[in-house]
């Protein structure tokens, strides 16, 4: 089969480029919100004197929102379609953003956790709708490429989220000053989201479905239909996504802790550079990266590598089978985590940054592999795969515990095990799906 003339043109000749561009803006939104979450942990450690394991309640609240809303989001998408689901999700995000205004005055941990959870519930609806929607806005063979392309916007959001969050969550005046301005970025997000909701309300979004390659919607017996749970490639994707988000959430949320505690001393000249000015602290006669500096490194370097991984991954996935690329990247990620655990100085620091690059394609690729061939049931399958994001609520607490008991380097044993599990799923995918392979997986959506 010759490649299509356009990633967005369906066999009937219609182009879905405009709907794709609109939906891609949602990826930027949740990338930005997730990026701010990743620099919030260290602020609460300082302000409320929490341990690393205790501060992981921020991730728990965030991913709990995904868990609670995933199945309702799938039901909503089937009832009101993609457009109705997107508008509903945006409105819930706005409610969560505005809640941060009274939460700042309440100044209790539970109030901020509630806001984080509500925003996550809105983002859950957006992800449940947008992820499968990108796969149907053009030729089916290029579904993975489109989802990865949309994820580029997600990567841009990841870059700016920590930078904006770090500017408000950490202050030269200390944690008390930063606490009083915590609501500002979230209130701004709420206003922007309301504008986006109005745009989507008046936009034309066709309601499309993937091909039912496994005949799930045909009666398997009188009055019965085949279940998505009878397909091992989908079940494996749910487990793999649980492991991936666990690893991602752990690395992202404890990145600042790692940089502050484990990075070797830096030169005085570097501390006065335009990039790290104000981002280093003098300890025991030497300069080390501080919280503000780590926030900048997370956004500018860490998530830049994450975005670069998705761009290059999109190109690779147009040529190579998605399950093989996923398996290879997962094995490399295992090795990188092992290097971090061994505490090899700057080599380990480099391994942390490289892990951003190699984990970048995992969420969208697992997603595309999991819903492959499920037809209209892809909306339902999408809800369960999004629900698997709960891994980000549970496993970072284990990583934080390892950091409290041992050190932040040893804590990377948690993502190491997760990446190993993902590699197993990837290399068994053809056996589970009974398909030769999936090409052109989009790498630019999801977490």
C-alpha positions, 0 to 999 in steps of 0.5 A, a space after each residue: 500500500 502506497 503512503 497517503 498524500 496526507 496524514 489527515 485525509 480520509 479515503 473519502 477525500 475529506 481533510 481533518 486538519 482543522 479538527 486535528 489542530 484544535 484538538 492538539 491545543 488540548 495536549 499543550 494544556 494538559 502538558 502545561 498543567 502536568 509540568 506545574 505539578 512536577 515542581 509543586 512537591 518540593 514547595 510543600 516539602 519546604 512550606 509544610 516540612 513534609 517528607 518526600 513520601 508525604 509530598 507525593 500526596 500531590 501526585 496521588 491527588 492528581 492521578 486519583 482524579 484520573 482514576 475517578 473520572 476515567 470510566 465516567 469520561 469514557 461513558 460521557 464520550 460515548 453519550 455526547 461525542 467527542 465535542 461534548 466531552 471536550 467542552 465538559 472537560 474544559 469547564 471542569 478544568 476551569 473550576 479546578 483552576 479557580 478553586 486555587 484562589 480560595 485554597 490559597 487563603 485556606 492555606 491547608 494541604 487538603 485544599 490544594 490537593 482538592 484543586 489538583 484533583 479537580 483539574 485532573 478530573 477535567 484533564 481525564 475527560 480531555 485525554 480520554 476523548 483526544 487520544 483516540 480522536 487523533 487516531 481517526 482523523 486520517 488514514 488508519 495506518 498513520 494513526 500512531 504518527 498523528 498521535 505522536 504529532 499531537 504530542 509535540 504540543 504536549 511536550 511544549 506544555 511540559 517545557 513551560 509548565 515547570 518554568 512558570 510553576 517554578 517562578 511562582 512556587 519558589 521565591 527569594 523571600 522563602 516558602 511563605 512568600 511563594 505560598 501567597 502567590 500559588 493561585 496566580 498561574 492556576 487562575 490564569 489557566 482557568 481563564 484561558 480554558 474558558 475561552 477554549 471551551 467557547 471555541 470548541 463549542 462553536 467548532 465543527 468536530 466530526 464524530 469518527 470511529 476506528 475500524 472494528 478489526 476484531 469484530 467486537 461489535 458483532 454478536 458473539 452469541 445471541 444477545 452478547 458482544 465480544 469484550 475488549 478484555 478478551 484481547 490480550 494486547 489491550 489488557 497488556 496495554 492497561 498494565 504497561 500504561 500503569 507502569 509507564 505513568 508510575 515511572 514518569 510521575 516518579 522521575 518528574 516529581 522527584 527531579 528537583 529533589 534529585 538535582 538538589 541532593 545528588 548533583 555534584 558541585 558546579 563552578 562559580 562561573 556557571 552560577 553567574 551565567 544567564 541560565 543559572 543566575 539565582 539558581 544555585 546556592 552556596 553550601 559548605 564552600 561550594 555551589 550547588 543547584 537549588 530549587 529554582 535552578 532545578 525547575 529551570 533545568 526540568 523545563 528547559 533541558 529535561 522537557 526539551 529532551 522529552 519533546 525532542 524524543 517525541 519529534 524524533 520518535 514520530 519519524 522513527 515510528 513512521 518507518 519501524 514497528 511501534 512495538 519494537 521501538 517501544 521495547 528498545 526504548 524501554 530497555 535503554 531506560 532500564 539501563 539509564 536508571 541502573 546508571 543513576 542507581 550506581 551514583 556515577 557522578 555527572 554520568 548519572 546526572 546525564 542518565 537522568 536527563 537522557 531518561 526523559 528522551 527515551 521515555 517520551 514516546 511510551 505513553 502514546 505508543 502504548 495507547 495506540 498499541 492498546 486500542 489497535 483494531 477495537 473499533 467503536 469500543 476504542 472509546 471504552 478501551 481508552 477510558 481504561 487505559 487512562 484509568 491506568 494512570 493511577 500508577 502515578 498516584 501509587 508508585 511515586 510514594 514508594 519512590 519517595 520512601 526509598 529516597 527518604 530511607 536511602 537516597 534519591 539515586 537508589 529511589 530510581 529502582 522503582 522506575 527501573 522495574 517499571 520500564 522492564 515491565 513495559 519492555 516485556 509487553 512491547 516484545 510480546 505485543 505481536 503474539 498478544 494482538 495477532 498482528 504483524 505490527 503497527 507503524 506510524 504511531 503518533 508520539 505527541 499525545 498523553 503524558 
